[in-house]
Each structure stands twice: as C-alpha cells, then as structure tokens.
Amino acid sequence: MPSDRAIISKFTRIKTLPNIAIHLIKLISDGNTTIRDLESVIRLDATLVMRLIRLVNSPYYALRAKVDSIAGAVTYIGMDGLRNLIVVEALKDIFGTESYGGVFSRTQLWLHSAVVAISCRMISERIFMVEGENAFLAGILHDIGMVVESQVVLELFLQTCESCKPDVGTFTAYEDSIIGTNHCDVGCMLARDWRLPFEVQDGIRHHHKAMADAQPSGLMGIIQMSEYLVTRLSPDYAAIPNMRVTLSQSLLAHIRDNIRDYKIIIRDLPEEIIKARHIYQYSETNEDEA
Amino acid sequence: MIMDELDNILDEFVNTDEVITQCFLFLQHRLTGHFFQIVSERQRVISTEATPDLSVKERLQAAGLVEGRKGFVYVVHKAGFVARAVSIDRLNAVLVLFSPIPAPTNVTVAYDDADFVLALIECFFTQRDLENKKEELEAQKKQFKREQHILQQRYYKIQDEANRLQRDYTQNLNDEIDRRTREIRKANDRLQRGIDERKRMVAMANKLALKANAANKSKSEFLSKMSHEFRTPLNSIIGFSDMMTETMLDDEQFEYIDFIRTSSRSLLDLVNDILDLSKIESGRQRLENSEFDLIETLGDVENITGFQLIEKGIKLSKSIDSRLGCPVIGECFRLRQVLVNLIGNAIKFMEKGTITLAVALEEESDRQIKVRFSVEDEGIGIPENKVDTIFQPFMQVDSSSTRKYGGSGLGLAISNELVKLMGGERICLKTGEGGSTFFFSLVFPKGTGSVRRAEVRCDGEVVENAIPCKVLLVEDVFQNRKLVTAGLTRRGYPIIIAENGRQAVDIVARERVDVVLMDIQMPVLDGLEATREIRLTNQDVPIIAMTAGAMEGDKKKCFEIGMDGYISKPINIKALDQKIQAVVRQKKGVGAESKAHGQGLCPGANPERPEECPAHPVDPDMLASLADLDIEQALARLDNNEELYRDTLFEFFIAGDGMVSELRDAFEKKEMEVVGRMAHSLKGVAGSISANLLSHAALELETAVRQKEMDRVAPLIDTLERALNQTLVSVRAAIVDSDKKELGDPGSDDTGGSPPVRPVFNGGPDVISSMFCELGRRLKKCDPVGSMEMIALIKKFVDGSALYEEMERLDGLINEFDFDGVLKEMESLMEAFRLSPLSV
C-alpha cells in the first residue's frame, strides 16, 4: 500500500504547480517582497499577465476603475489575492475534466472546491471579519488530495468512492483502509510542498475531522461549515455523490447561535458563485484565451 | 431556488419548543380569564393555570381532528368545560381552548372567543416574522459592517502599499538626485581646481614672462650700449696693431703683434655678433628692403665662403631652382648673412666632404614667391638632446666645441632671429650621423625687374652691357622647355612659361614681357597663329621663332606673320642668348645685332640663317655615320652644363619608352597630322640630347608626312622605332655605367680609351627625382596608365631599396584612382628620401 509521501512523489512527477507559480508563492510568503519584485516575475509570463488583468477587472472584484498594470492589479487584489489567482489558474490544469461514470467526476470536484472556496471567504469575512484570501485558498485546495489519489491510484480511489457508505463509516476511513492514506493528509502534504501558509495546510488536513473543540473561526471549521452549507444548498455541489458531511458539535452550536448570519450567507451564496465564475469556469478561460 | 426555500434550508437549527413557549406566553398575556393549552408535536404541553388536563388519548384525538382543517374543532366536554382545538401549522402544534359550559355542544363553528384566539395566533406569527426580519436585517447590517471593515483594512493596505511604492520611488529619485549632485559637485570641484591651477599658472607665467622680458630687454640694452663702448677701443687696438706691423719689428715682436691683431679681431667679431643679437632682441633691428637678385646673392654667398671652403678642401654644391630668375624684394644683406653663417658653421664642423646649398621655389603667386633655403653638411651631426639648444645664444653642442671649433656660439641664434625678422618661421634642423641640414623658407614680393644685374655668369663669362630681359618661353614639349629654362636662367634671364600659343597670347596681353621665344608646332594654338594674335595688339615685343623647321618655307612664314628672329632646334643656349640680345637691341634700336654663331645640329648651319641649313638630306650613308648619342656635341650646345644635359637625357629616357607606340596608334587611326606633329616633337627632343640618328629618322618621317608620301610612312616609323630603341639602349648604358662608377666598379673606371658613351649621370636621387616629377605630371593629368608605367619604371631603379616597397604602395593607391593620395604620398616620399623637388 503506498504511503502518502510516495503518492505525492509520484504525483509531482506528473503534475504540479508551474515554476513561476511556486516562485511567486515563495515571494508572497516573504514579508519583504515588494510589488515591484512580483511585477518583475509576473512580467515573464505573458499569459499570466493577461489573465491577471482580466480577472482583476472581472465582476468578482467589482472595481470601479479599470486596472491595466500588474502593479495596479496587485495593489487592488493584494498579494494574497494574487497568490490565489495564480494557484487557481494552475489548479485548473491540475484538476482536469475527467469523469468516471457516476462514481467520480473531476469537473464536479472542481466545482465543489470553487463553491466551498467562495463560501469560505464569505464566512471568514462576513462572520469573523477576517480577510478571506487564506480561507479561499484552503477552500479551493481542501480536496486536492482526491485529485492526487485519482491520478496516482485511480483504481483504489474509485473503489473507495464506490464502497463508501456514509452510514457505516466516513469517507476518510474508507480511504485509509483501501488506499492507505486519505485525501486530507495527501492534500496537506502537497500544500506544505507548495509552501502554502501553515493554517491552510492545517485546514486541509482536518477538514473531515469531527472534533468537539473545533474552532468555528479556524480554517478547518470554516471549511467544514462551508462544505455543510454548499451541500445543503445543492447536491450538485457535493464533492462525491452520497458523501455525507458531518459537522463537529461546536460548529453546529455556532451555526445555531448565528443562524441569521448563515441564512444570509446561504441566501447570498448563489449570487457570489455566479459572480466568481470567471475565476473557476473552464469555458470562460477558453473563451478568454481564444 | 426561491428565497423561501433558501430560508428554510437551515430550519433544523430553529428551536420549535422555544417558539411554542413564546406563542403560549403571547396568547396568555392577551387571553386573560381563558383556559387553554398548547400541545407540541412531541406531546409537550404548556397550559394556563387551573386548566383541565386532557388525557394523552384525548390530545392525540384532538391532533387527529384538527389535521388539515382550519378553525376550531370540538374535542370533548371535560370538568365543566368544552374543549375545542385548532392546529398551529407553523409550529406543528395544537392549541386546546377550554370554554365553560353551557356551551353549545356539537358545534364546530367558532365562537367569538375562538375567532379572537385565531386572530391572536395570526398576530403572534406576524409579530414574530417582523422580529425575525428585524434580526435578519441586524445580522445583515453586521455582516456589511464586517465586510466594510475588511475592505477598509484592504484599503489601508493598498494605501500603505501605494505609500511604500511612492516612498521607494521618491527615495530612489532622491538617491539618484543625490548621486548626480555629488558627481556634479565633484566635477565642479575638479573644474574649479583646474581653473584655479590654470589661473595660478597663467599668472605665474605672465609674471615670469614680464620679468624675463624686462631682464632680457635691459640685458640687450646694456649689451648694445656696452658693445659700442667696446668697439671704439677695439678698433683702436686693431688699427694701431696694424700700424705697428708697418714699423720695424723683430720676429718676436711681430709674432706678438700678430697675436694681438688676431685676438682683437676675434673679440671684435664677438662684439659685433653680440651687438647684432642685442639689436634684434631689443627690437631695434630694422630691415631695409630693396629689390635684389636672388641668384646674385647666392653667388655672393659662394664668393664669401669660397676662401674658407678652399682652405679646408670642402666642396660647395649648389642646387638652385631654375625658376628663381626674377628679382625679388627683401634685404639681401641679411639673407646673405644667414646663408654665410650657416655655410660657415658647416665648414667649421666639417673636416672634408661637400656642403650642399639648395634653393628651391616652394610656392609662386602673381605677387610673391616662397623660397626654401637649405644648407646640408656632412659633418659630425648634432645629438638629439642638443637640437633645441643650438639656436640659443652662447650655446654650442658642448662647451668644448667653442674651444675646438672657435666662434662665439651666437651665429645660429642671430641667423634664426634674422630669419624670423625677415618673416620666416625659424630655421629648422634635420640631423643624423651623416650630417645636418639647416633649412628655412622666406617669402619675397616679386620685384619689378628694374634691378641691374651684375653680369657675372655662372661660367665666369662676362657679357658687357647685356640688356636684362624677361623672357616668355612658349613651348609644348616639356624637355625642350626645361632645357631652355635651365640654360637661360643660368644666364640670368627671368623666364615665364607658356605651354601653348593660347597661354602665350594671354600672358603677353596681361604682363610686360621683353622677348618671346615661340615654338611653331604646338597644340591648342600654334606659334604662327599665336604670333598673329599677339601682333594684333602688340607690335613691340620681340618674338623669336624656335623650331626644328624642316621645310624651306617655315622661316618665311615666321617673318611674314611678324616674328623678329629665328633660331633652329636643337637649341644652342649661347646662340640663343646672343640671338635674344641681338633681337632685343635691334627692336629697341640699341645697336647692331651681334654676330653670333649658333652651334646647330647641322654642321655648318648658321643659326642666324637657319633657312640655309640643307633640309636634312635623307642619306643612308650619313645616317650610318651618325652616332646615336653625341654627348660632346650636346654639352657644347648647353654651355657645358652637365647637370642640365643629364636632366634632359633622363627626361628623354622617361618619355622615350612610349613615343613610337603613340605614334603608331595615331598612324593606325590615320591621324596623319598627329603623326607629323609627333615626329616633329621627337625630332626636337632627340636633337636636344644630340641623339642624331633618331633626330634624322624623325625628320625623315615628318618630311614624308608633310609631303604626303604615305607609302613611305610605315617603313619610316619602323626605322624610327629602331633608332629610338638604339638611343634608349645608349641612354640606359649611360645610366648603368654611371651607376657602376658610383659603386666603384673597377671595370668601368678604365682610364684608357674613350668609352662609347660618356657617363654623365650621378645616378641616385636626381634620377629618381626626375622620375618622380614626371610621375607627378602624369598624376595631375589623372592618367592612371601613364602613372603606373612611371611607377613601374621607378621600381626598376629602386629595386632592393626601401623605396621599392613605398612604390608598391603607390601602385595600390593608383589602382584605387586616388591620385591626390598618391601625389601627397609622393611628396612626403620625396621629403623622406631627400629627393629634391624639380620643376615639372
């Protein structure tokens, strides 16, 4: 049975973030980096420059003035925003569009990740008044482990999806027994390799754990709650059909206590998803690039 | 998904029991005196005080009765109350109302109080919805505030970032400004230091100069005064010493007196030199310019230095540009002083050898000439480090020189100052182990010709009462031009040159000419036509025809058209001189034409009556008897001027190569007139070097052409070619022979028997100079083929020398048609190889 490290090694030989993305993430994580530093790196990738400017000017950011420079874009969306755009762009390639009957679809997983990411940002900012870029990043990456598994050990992964019975055990328990690791651990390790913030790694690692003391404001809590909300919003937004999302008790209590807030989030979520479609949709990308 | 559905998504989080309680309390508060209870879905019961209690069965019955129905439904009579129930759908609960009996039984319709209760329930939910809405708005508001806060944070971040960018930019800008300011300041400092330093140095230099000038002036004044004071007693000493030698003295006394005389004369020389120098330095020396004859002055120099030269056994070689005939304005005394000084200096430092005095015309304009004087010695040379000091007063190469060679050490300083005073730049010096050359250039305004030349000729012959004449020589053939110019210049005639009749007409119209020597056959405008044109406006100027006239009618034509004399080629210089004098005298009515006998080509021909010369009989026997190069005869005709003959011979050698081929070309093109003219020219040229065989062959060809005997022309050209080749061989032999002699070849230096060709060449630089001049002429005509031929010829002469490579380079330049470049190169080569510039 392959270890999570072995799976990651094998995966990174096939697909990983482009060098320029890794370089930029590293620069962004360094507190001394200036916009000028970033600009000099981004300028090397003409496609990235184009995409960046287009995304910054998309309805999602709802900027009043048109931004037409890298420095301007970075200034408006911030370095973390820039990092997320870079990661999202890279992930589109990594996720792919393969579908395996009704068992597992990468397109669906991508949609799930994008919607969870949007929700994470909303919760972080609207409920906890915390800049939502890290929450967004954790959201978009929380199930990246599944992509890795489906790339490296597809048969085992599909077997897991088919075997999983929510009433009997959690999905991660099935993964552990069939694959030998689970997508939470794999995703966390990848995030570590990509030098993403520690809280993002941690959020990814624990997003399926039902912990009594789970902090609602932590990224783990936010991911869990977001998964819960989006699956309640529509079964189409589930990562895998029939996957049950369980919430830690503390999180349930939190939602109950702030039910008005979450109702508002549930109510506003569809609109936000539509607004962010430029960011996650494939078709849009193709159109843009064409 | 519609909004209500979205709202219900999280309904599982709503606590229904709590809402039921709220509803109960709401009703209780408003239904005072009423008894009722609310039963939840999970059979939780909340009742008003003293309200009868229903059994579980009755409660379930009630729930069953109200399901799907609006309004109250009777349930049961109990403890004096009628129990009626109504469904509260939104709470999944049932409200049971107990009304006191008597109450209508089996009545399903609502009582008034029942309706009131229903209204209250409705009211509760309305109120609750409103409260929910209010809370939701509150929540929404809070979320907006939080988002606003984040946006604000982001804004602050952006602002910080923008500030940081601006700060960075400003900082960079400031740094750059600082850096450049520092650089500018440094540069300014450097500049200022430079300016200060310069100012300081200028001030110091001015101060020193003033000091030096003052010192020098007072020194000069002092010396000037003192020298006068010295001279008077010195003259007395010399005078009385001289007188004393006339008295009776014994040998010892005579020796002492002689010593006193010699010493005091030396002292007087020194004092005179000092006086000269101090006069010049103090600015009191003035030049007294007057018209003088340069050639004569040079003769004076030779005479003055002659004794010293003979005494030391040193030879003085003069190279004087033939164009320097006309009188000039300047101070001849000072020029002579400079030249005597330089030559005297050379004599002083030489044990043996030759001193060369070269005088060359550098530039000439209508009003003035620039002349370059140089004195070249074969002395001990001057060390490099002394070159700058020898022109300073009292400086000789070393102090021991003064003792060894004598002299005050003032000669060069005075000469240099005099040259400057006369408008020259300074005396220059080229020196090496083989000797030194002092040279300088002076510009002289041209004189009017009024000066009366002392008739001392170079050959020592004195012509009494010779009339000074400015001669216009009209001649197209270069060699002839050169020959006549050189010959007449030596005899003191100023010469102006015209290359064809047109130029001659222009010159006569423009300036005063005393006599015209007119060639007959010339391009552009021939001699006869030119004379006719001149005579239209000028009847006075004597015109002498100069022609190798083959035909009887030539002389007649000349006189008819207005010429005054006739002399046949080849020219005898002496005869020409006499002819000029005769014609001029005749024209001016000075006296009878002297009877001069020309040394014409034809034995027995009378130069005065050249028409009587037999028209060159074409006799094969006579041809065979003629020497192909009669040097003796030629020299006799040229006043025995070997140098001139050498040049002429050499010019012939240069030009001779291509003569026949040009002639043949013209013949093939049927240009008989050109053939005739060329034969005529060749005849003249051949005559000038006494190449008699060739001259006759040319004459024969010319005659045949003139008499239109066409069938004879081709064979005559062949004959001419053979004669030419033979002559060229002789000329070459002369060159080779002279070269051998120069190299000390014992074989050629035989004293017994006369050699077939007398070597007259010095070889070396003069030969090459001539060739260079010819090359220059061809270059000026932009004639690449001719120039390349000339270079090839020069290369033959200089093979194996450093000049050979230079000639190769010139060849390359000509290939690129860079004529100006070649000319410049050629001039610098002539300078570098000390080739004297000759007239072209």
Interface residues (C-beta under 8 A of the other chain):
Chain A: T34 I35 R36 A71 T75 Y76 G78 E125 R126 I127 F128 M129 V130 E131 G132 R232 L233 S234 L252 I255 R256 N258 I259 R260 D261 Y262 K263 I264 I266 R267 P270
Chain B: M1 M3 L6 D7 I9 L10 F13 V14 N15 E135 E136 E138 A139 Q140 K142 Q143 R146 E147 H149 I150 Q153 R154 K157 I158 E161 A162 R164 L165 D168
